[in-house]
Amino acid sequence: MTEQIVKTFFLLYFFVYNSINLILILMSYFDIKFGIINRLVKQFDAQTIIPKLQGVSVIVSGKVDLSSLSQLQYPQFEVIVADNGDVRASLKQARFPYVCVIGDDVTLTQDSIFQMMKMILLKKRTVYAVSSLVGIGPAGRIILSNKIVLSRLNCLLEAPGVFIIERDAALKINESAGLSFFSLHRYLLENHISGDISYYPYMIATSKQAKTWKESLKSAIEEFQGLAQNLLRHRAMLFNPHYKQIGLIAYPYYFFFTFLGPILMFFGFVTLPIFYFFGSDFFSYFYSFMAITILYGFATWILSQLLNVLLRTDT
């Protein structure tokens, strides 16, 4: 009886996990192709926007080639190097109303700040922060991501290697809560402030490729630890209707899928040799497990790559 429950749990979990990823990828495609992001990114009057651009303080919190920042094409900005990575102290030094925070080994494209600020200016609702994609390879590419749909629902809790945040809002966040999209959402909701955290779906910054698998593993572990710390620090939001879409949609998604997904994947593969030696009907479970976790996941990834190609062809 226990064996069957465990098998059913793993198969059902990964079916739901991959199905949600598939749905988010498809929604992301149509949102970019026909939705608000298409209008914001492509259809705008530059002469109307440029005079409205406000100054941005660029805070460097890691190892960054400072010479690349001199190439930024933006009307008014300053660069602040955070002492020992202390972003909070640098926020207090910032002269401009918006702050762009850059992580380790990130190189911004020349128009990166302009593109993210465009998302802030063109939305009808107040946007308190906007993040974008940091990746390896040529910048300017659009990449389908679950972040697109999460942003549309105002449920984005991930801040990648570069993001822009309103300085005053960042300073009002409790220091013990840390500077993250978790804490920003919490601050806005607890103070009944209406506003969005947005996402720009084009790659506007690049990072250095890890030279060894150890570096890749270290980076993945650090990212996972950061997520775990934020989930623990803001656990009061889980299924709490007071936090609206964050407590009922965003936090459960990040906890049950983004956080628990890799852990359950590991234990799922651990069950295979256990059930082979000590269980019954092993091959039926094995084929079902591999089909749902590997084939279904791979098919979703292939579809996302094809849709990415279609989007690049249209742009």
N, C-alpha and C positions, 0 to 999 in steps of 0.2 A: 504493500500500500504506500509506504513512504517513498519507495523508489519511483513509483508511477507519478506521485505528486511532484517530485523533484524534476523528473523528465518533462512533465507537462508545464511546469513553471518556466523552465529554460526555453522550451520551444515557443511558448506563448509570449514570453518577454521579448525575445529577439524578433518574433514576427511583428509585434507591435512596434518595436524600436525601428526596424527597417521600413515599416509601412509609414510611420510618421516622417522619417527622413525623406521617403519618396514623395509624400504629399507636400512637404515643405519645399523640396526642389522644384516640383511642378508649379506650385504657387509662386515661388520666386521668379521663375521664368516668365509667367504671365504678368506678374507685377512689374517687371522691368520692361517687358515688351509692350504692354498696353496701359500700365497703371501710372500712379503718381510719380514714381521714380523716373519713368520715361519723360514725363513732362518737365520735371524739375531739372533733370540733367541736360536735356536737349533743347527745350523750348524756353528760352529766356532772352531778355533784352539786356545785353551787357552794359549798354550806356545807362540803363536804369539802376543796375545792381552796383556797379563799381563805386559811384558816389556814396552808397550806403555802407560800404565795407568799413568795419571798425578795426582798430589796431589789435594785433595779436602778439602776446608774449610767448616765445618759444622756450620751453624749459627742457633742458637736456638732462635726463636723469641717469644716463648710462654712458657707455663708450660710443661716441658718435664722431664722425669726421666733420668737424666744425666748418671746414672750408666749403663743404657742400651747402651749408646753410646760407652762405653769401650769394648763392645762385637763385635763391627763392624769388619768385616774381609775385610780390605782394606789396601794395602801396605803403603799408606802415607796420613794421614788426621790430621786435628786439629779441635778443638771444640771452638767456640766463642759464648758466651752468650750475646745476644743483650741487651744493656742497655735500659730499658723501651720499648723494642720491636723495637728499631731503627735499622732496617736492613741496611739502607744506611750507617750509621757510621761504622757498622761492616764490610761492604764490603771493606771499606778503610783499615781496619786492616788485612784483609785476606792475607795470604802469598801465597796461591796457585791459579792457573789459573781458577779453577772451584769452585763454591760455591753451597752447598746444604742447602736450607732453609727449616726449619722444623717449623710447626705451633703448636698450643696448643694440648697437650695430645696425641702426635703422638709418636709411638714406632717403630723404624726401625728394619727390620730383619737384620741378620748378614751380608748378602750379598747384601743388598739393593743398596748401592752406586755402587758396582761393576756391578750390573745388569743395572742400569741406564747409567753408563759410557760406558758400552758395546754398547748401542744404539748409543752413540756419536761416538765411534771409528769405528764401522763397516759400517756406512753409507758413501756413496760416497760423498754426499754434506756435507758441513760444518754444524754441528748441534750446535746452540747457546744455546739451553735449552732442557731439557727433563723432563717430569713429569710422575708420575705413580699413581697407585690407592692406596688410603688410605681407609680402610674399617673396619668393625667389623667382627671378626671371624678369622679363621686360615689364616695365610699369605701364599703366594705362589700360591693362586688360580688365575685362569684367569677369567676375567669378561668381557663379551661382552659389548661394549659401543660405543656410537656415536663418542667418542673421537678418536677411532681407525681410522675411515674413515676421520675425520676432520684432524687428524695428517697426514694421507697419502696425503691429498690435501694441506698440510701446512696451515691449517686454524684453528689450535687449539688456542683458546683464554682463556681457563680455566686453572688456576694453582691451583691444590688441596693443601692439607696440606703439601706436600713435593714435591720439584722440585730442579733440578740442573740447574744452569745458568752460562754462561761464565762470569767471574768477570769483565773483561775489558768492555764488551758490557753493562753489568748492570750499571757500573759506568758512562758510556757515555749517558745513558738515562736521559733526563731532570728530575730533582727532582720533579718538579710540576706535571709531568706525572705519578709519582708513579711507583713502581716496579711491573709490571704485564706482562703477555704475550701480552696484548693489546699494552702496551708501547714498548715492545721489537720488536714486529712486525712493529710498526710504525717507530721506530728508523731505523731498517734495510731497510725498503722500502724508507724512506725519504733520506737515505744516499746511496741508490742504492747498498746495500750489499746483496749478494746472500747467503742464509742460511735457515736452517729449525728449527722448534721447534717440537720435536718428543714426542712420547708417548709410554711408556712401559706398555703393557696390563695385567701384572700380579700384584697381590697385594703384594707390598713390604713393607708396613707399616700398622700398625693397630692403631685404636683410641679407646678411652674409649666410651662405650655405654652410651647414655644419661639416667640418672636414672628416670627422670620424663618427662612428655609431655611438660612441660614448657621449660626444657632444650633443647629438640628437636626443639621446636618452635623458641626459641631464636637463635639456631644455623642456622636454615633455614632462618630466617629473616636477620641475619648478612651476610650470603652468598648471599642472594638476594640483599641486600643493596650494597655489594661490586660489584656485577655485574652492578647494576644501576649506580654506581659512575663511573665505567670504561666506560660504554656506553655513559654517558653524557660527560665525560672528552675527549673522542675520537670520538665524534659525527661527526667530519669533515670527517671521513673515510667512512661513510655510502653512498653507491652507488657511491663512488668516484673512477673512473678508475685508478687514480694515485696510489692507494693502491692495485691495482691488485685483487688477489683472496680474500684478507682481506676485501676490500671495497665492492666487488661485491658478495661474497659468505658468508664469515665468519661472518662479522658484521650483515648483514641482517638476517642470521640464528639465531644468539644469540639474536638479538633484537626482531624479530617477533615471535620466538618460545620459546627460553629459558626464555626470560624476559616477553613477553606479554602472553605466554601460561597460567601461573597460574592466572594472572589477568583476562583474558577472560574466563577461566574456572569458576572463582568465579561469574562473571557477567552472564555467561551462566546459572548457576543454579539459580541465582536471577530472571532471566526471566521466569522461570517455574511457580511460583505462580502468577506472573503478568499476564502471558498469560492465566492462568487457570481462573482467575477472570474477566479479561478484554478483553481477546483475543477470537479468533475463531479457530475452528479445533485444540483444544489443544492437544488431545490425539495422533493425527498423529505426531505432532511436538515432543511431549514427548517421544514417542517410538523411533523416529528417533534420537533424541538427546541422549538418553540413549544408543542406539545401537552403535552410533559412538564414544561417549566419554568414556563410561564404557566398553562395550563388546569388541569393537575393540581395545581399549587400553589394556584391560586385556588379550586378545588373543595375542597381540604383546609381552606382558610381559611373558606369558607362553611359547611362542616360544623361547624367549631369554634364559629362564631358561633351556629349553630342549637342546638348542644348547650349552649352557655352560656345561651341563652334558656330551654331546658328546665330547666336546673338552677336558675335564678332563679325560675322559676314554681313549682318544688317547694319552695323555701325560704321 
